[in-house]
Amino acid sequence: MGTATISEKSGDQERGEVRPGGGLGAPDGLDDQADQPGGSCGLLGQIDDDRIRLMGLIVRTHRRLTESLGRELEQNVGIPLVFFDVLIHVGGAPESRLTMSKLSADVALTTGGVTRLVDRMVEAGLVARENCPSDRRSIYVVLTPEGHAVLEQAVAEHIDGIDRHLVAHLGASDRAALEVALVKVLDAGC
């Protein structure tokens, strides 16, 4: 795999060039091989620009981690990753309850999407809806006892998966540097 070098040029960094037939300049002929880690295809694979290469690595890494961790949660716990996302947000909220609107914002779904998702989770016995005593318009999503048990099992499985698919491949200094870099991007308001 070719190693992407991120230059320290300012925002005026000159734009990358398109190399006909050439890729990222990776060693060992790995140019343009989408199935290789860090590889790319099509026009983006021909643009020699560190920024595009970095963004591609972030996107592909996220996709692979999400697919692997989601598949393992389904196989070993019996819930899809989106259920886990809801369980972790509701379980981490005060009194293990969140309003539907807060949950919608937390899991980045529309209110209609979160309503359908919560319907499925109610059917599965993982969450219940409760009226808010102080605001008739608000409905809480709360974990059921079964939801608490599944959440415990899912957290253990998820941590194990993170260890195997992410942490095992990074040294302590790599993890610390990655955390610092990601926090900087998030703190910038992206």
Summary of the structure (lengths in Angstrom):
residues: 190
radius of gyration: 21.2
end to end distance: 28.6
largest distance: 65.2
contacts: 488
relative contact order: 0.09
helix: 57%
strand: 9%
